[in-house]
Amino acid sequence: MRRLALLALPTWLRRPLAGALLYAGIAPLGRLLSELRAYRSAIGYRLRHNGQVCKLRGVLNDELDPELRRIAIKDDDGAASVEASTLWRREMGRWVTVPQRGSGAVGIYREGFAGTGGYDFWVLVPAELQRAEPRLRAIVNMYKLAGKRYAINYK
């Protein structure tokens, strides 16, 4: 940019003092141009990513865990995917739905049991990244769909 500004001067003005004054005037424009390019790159990144699970997981891993990429997102399927049996509990006096042994259906998380918390998806984060929870929440809130609810759980 500086060289282009010097070449735009007429040849009879290309002296050290005129060049120094020209560089002093051009320096803020160069800084603004670099900031504009960085902003354009950031906006392009935000436009290329949305609330899809794969895109949201990629954004979270890019921002918070770029080397190991351990952040995962799990949809809360609720009780629809649970293999369960219904048993009559005499001491309770009612029917109780119990997951079958070995189905891996019951998942106990920080906010409650899977399927009962009223969440649409779970963000599974390693415990080492617990300090970055405000930043994590800000990123998820920026990219998620408006009506979706989520919970953050640490592995």
N, C-alpha and C positions, 0 to 999 in steps of 0.2 A: 504494500500500500504506500509506504514511504517512497519507494523508488518510482512508482507511478506518479505520485504528486510532484516529484522533482523533474521527471520527464515532461510533465505538463507545463512547466515553466518555460518561458522563452529563453533562448540561449544567453541573452545578455543579462538576465536576472539570476543565472545559476552561479551564485557566489556563496561563500560559506555563511555569511550573515543571513542572507535571504533563505538559504536552505535550512538553517537552524530555526528561523521564524516559521517557516512552512512546516517543519517537523513538529514544532510545538503546537501548531494549530491542527495538525492531522492526528496526533497521538490519541486524543479523546475519541475521535471517529473510529480509529482502529479498535479501541477497547469496546466501543458500542457495537461495532460489527461482530466482534467475537462473542459478546453477550447475546446478540441477536441470533447468531448461529447456534449457540448452546440452547437457547430457548426454543428455537425451531426444532432442534433435535429432540428435546424433551416433550414437546407437544406432539410430534410425530410418533414417539414411543407410546404416549398415552392414547392416541387415536388408534394405534394398531392393536391395543389390548382392550378387553372388555370383561364382562362378568362371567364368561364361560369358565368352567372348572379348570381346564388346561391352561388357559391364558392367565387366570388369577393365580394359579400355582406357580406359573413361570415368573410373574411379576414379583410375588413374595420371595421366591428363591433368588431372583436377580438382585433384589434390594437387601435382603436380610441374611441370606446364606448362600453366596455365590459359589463357593468352593465345593461344599458337600451336598447342597441342594436336598436337604432333609425335610423341608416343609411339605406337607401333604394336605389335601382337602378330601373329606369324605362326605358324600351325600347322606342325609339322614333318611333312610328308607322306612324307618319306623317298624311297626309290627307286621308289615306286609311280607317282609322277607324272613320272618322268624318262624322256624319250625317249632310249633308249640303243641302241648297237650292240655286239655281242660280236665281238671280234677275237682271233685267235691271235697271241700275241707269241712269236716264235721264240727271242729271247734270254732270255725268262723261262721258256719251256717250258710255258705255260698260257694258258687263255682269260682275257681281260680285258674287263670291261664299260666302255665309254667313252661318255660323253654325246654326242649328236649336236650338230654345230655349229649355233649359233643357237637352241638350245632354251632357253638360259638356265638350265640345270639345276644347274650346279655353283655353289654359293654357299660361299665361304670366309669363315668367321666366326672370331671370336677363339678359340672353344673347339674349332674343327675344321670339317670339311666338313659341309654340311647332309645329314641322313639317316644319318650315321655316328656322331654323338655320343651317341645314346641319349636325346635330349631330346624331350619331348612338344610343347613350344612355345618360341618365341623371343620375347623382349621386345626390340624395336628402339628404342633411345633415342638422341637427339641427343648428340653429344660434349660439348656445353656442360653437360649435366646429369650428368656423370660424378661430380661431388662428392657428389651425393645418392644414391649407390648403396646405402648401408646403409638409408636410408629406403625406397628403391625395393624392396629385397629384403624388408623388413619388410611392406610393403603387399602384395606379390605372395604372400608366405607366408601372410598372413592370409586372402586371398580365394581362392587356388587350391584345387583339390581335393587331397585328401591324397596320392594316389598319383602325381600329375603331377610331372614333372621339367621344369625350364626352364633357359634360359641367357639372359644379358643381353648384348646386342651393341650397340656404339656406332656410329652412322652417321657 
